[in-house]
Amino acid sequence: MICEFLQQIFGDSKLNPGVSARLWHVQTGELLQTFTKHGNDVLDVAYSHDGKWVATASTDKTVELWKLNK
């Protein structure tokens, strides 16, 4: 939470990346994975057809590719 708060005050920060996105199981509410590499919030997400990868695009003008935990 502190990292997210600091992002709101100071803006993008590669030195202090915070929680940019979270993946939840909709039916159970279980947190499946947390993505923390971006310097600011994620605005767009795309999944691979095989369900093994997700790409995130952030307001820090970066795109990250993540292997999903299963």
C-alpha angles and dihedrals in degrees: 000000000000091000091052091048092051091050090056091053102037102025126218116013126174087181092059108030114183136191103306099172142354130208115217133187100239098209098045101028090230117154105236103179142353123213114208109162100094122091091224144005124323115240102177137031132189128186127211117243092246092053093235100106139043129191120208128196119203139199085243086075095249135118121210130193116214132191107223120234112236 
